[in-house]
């Protein structure tokens, strides 16, 4: 059991094909205290206790990574056997130009079948991210949301000016990395500015629905 004001553990970035030990930006984790479980016996002062297979990040937690990833919350749990990271508390987050907050976070992970026993973690990537309820998100989207229907496309590589879109849902938000599809559910409210009226007051397009789906397109795909 570790109990320090701040614990910092650098983990190679969770992305298939990433060589974290060869200079790739790591994921940085800060917390008030932590309970960590390793695959092999922990012996001091060994600098490499082996693979992390489980643990709890207690108290205030901050996770930082590539592209401005910043997650702030409390009491995160990691389980290698479940291939999952979760927190039942309120979380705040931002990634690139997007930001928001929600109640409860669950991250499904992809196992690394070729992981070495001395690797920090046996994880090759993130399968999905779910925010369970009371989701509030501010997105910067390059494509307009439809005035009717429940789907839209967001392009990260288009040169045109992005549009701020504010989305709330009473239910969950789910993002699946393999398909780049994000889904909001349960009393979804969308608001997008369309510009000032003749008196200079900002006007908004709004939409309310039970479910909305966004498909994010990478820069390479949008170029095609």
HELIX and SHEET records of a PDB file:
HELIX    1   1 UNK A   20  UNK A   22  5                                   3    
HELIX    2   2 UNK A   66  UNK A   68  5                                   3    
HELIX    3   3 UNK A  219  UNK A  223  1                                   5    
SHEET    1   A10 UNK A   7  UNK A  11  0                                        
SHEET    2   A10 UNK A  27  UNK A  38 -1                                        
SHEET    3   A10 UNK A  52  UNK A  64 -1                                        
SHEET    4   A10 UNK A  70  UNK A  79 -1                                        
SHEET    5   A10 UNK A  84  UNK A  95 -1                                        
SHEET    6   A10 UNK A  98  UNK A 111 -1                                        
SHEET    7   A10 UNK A 123  UNK A 141 -1                                        
SHEET    8   A10 UNK A 163  UNK A 169 -1                                        
SHEET    9   A10 UNK A 181  UNK A 196 -1                                        
SHEET   10   A10 UNK A 173  UNK A 176 -1                                        
SHEET    1   B11 UNK A   7  UNK A  11  0                                        
SHEET    2   B11 UNK A  27  UNK A  38 -1                                        
SHEET    3   B11 UNK A  52  UNK A  64 -1                                        
SHEET    4   B11 UNK A  70  UNK A  79 -1                                        
SHEET    5   B11 UNK A  84  UNK A  95 -1                                        
SHEET    6   B11 UNK A  98  UNK A 111 -1                                        
SHEET    7   B11 UNK A 123  UNK A 141 -1                                        
SHEET    8   B11 UNK A 163  UNK A 169 -1                                        
SHEET    9   B11 UNK A 181  UNK A 196 -1                                        
SHEET   10   B11 UNK A 202  UNK A 217 -1                                        
SHEET   11   B11 UNK A 151  UNK A 155  1                                        
END                                                                             
